[in-house]
Amino acid sequence: MYPGDDMSKWPTNVLTDARVEHRWDDPKSAGRWFLQNLQSLHPSRGGDGVFPQRVDALWDSYLMFGRDATWDETPTGVLSWGYTVMRTRAQLLKDFEFAIDTR
């Protein structure tokens, strides 16, 4: 996603939880899909209202899904999203704590 990115440089030992699956999406298929469909996902807690501009794919972002989320044509159960991760990290923490408290 960033000039010079290379799969061989990705530190796979950072996210080691068994639920994490590492993938490399050179054609940016997932990021392009999410960029095109982000506004129609209707997060229950919303985002911060800043939509990525002048990019070809959604990256440096988070999407938080609830436990009841499903994926048919489009995913359901989106709780929150943010762009960029560092800029919206306080909202991510707040929404994470909310999700923990309501389970």
N, C-alpha and C positions, 0 to 999 in steps of 0.2 A: 504494500500500500504506500510505502514511502520509498522514494528513490534510493536504490542501494539495498533494499530489503532482500534478504536471501534466506531460504529455509534452513540452510546449514548454520546460520548465525542465531537461530531461535533457541533460547535456553529452555529446553524441555524439562529441566529439573525444577522449574519455578512453580508450576502448577501440577502437583503430583497426586491429587485426590483421584480415587478410582473413577469418579463420575466425570472427570475431565477427559476430553478427547481432543488431541492436537490435530489440526488440519491446516493445509496450506492451499489457499485459493488464488492461484496466479491470475485467472481471468476475472477475479473480483465478483464472481456470480452472486455470492451471498450478500456482500456489501452493496452491490447495485440493486438487488431485490429489496433489501431493507430501506435503502434510500428512497426508492420509488414508492414503497408502501408504508412508510413510517407514519404518515398522517392518518392512515385508515386503520391503524391498529388500536386506537382509542385506549390508551393506558388509563387504568382506574384512578391512579393518583397523579396522572399527568406527567409532563416533562417540564422543563423550565421555559418552554416556549421558543427557544433558540433553535431554529432549523438550520442544518448544515447548508452552506451556500458555496457555489463554485467548486464543488467536488464531484468526482465521478462515481463514488461509492461511499457508503457509510462506514467509517472506521474511527478509531479512537473514541468509541462510544460504548455505552452499556445499555442493555435491555434486561429488565428484571421481570421474570415470569412467576406467577403464583403456582402453588402446588396443583391446582386444577387445570392448568394450561393444557391445551391440546393443539394439534396442528393437522388440519385437513388441507384446504386450499390456502388458508392463511392462519397464522398462530392466533390463539385466543389467550386470555388470561395475562396480558401484559400489564404489569403493575406500574412500571415507571421506566423512563429512559432518560439518558443524558448525553450531551455532546459538548465538549470533550470530557473525558473521564476526570481529568484533574480539575477542570473548571466546575464540574457538577458533583464533585466527590462528597460535599456536605449533604446534598440532596440524596445521593446514593446511600449514605450512612443512615440518614433519617428514614428513608423508605425501607431499608433493610431492617432497622430496628422496629418499624411499624409491622413489617411482615412477620418478624419473630414474635412480637407481642400478640398478634391476632391469630396465631395458629393453634 
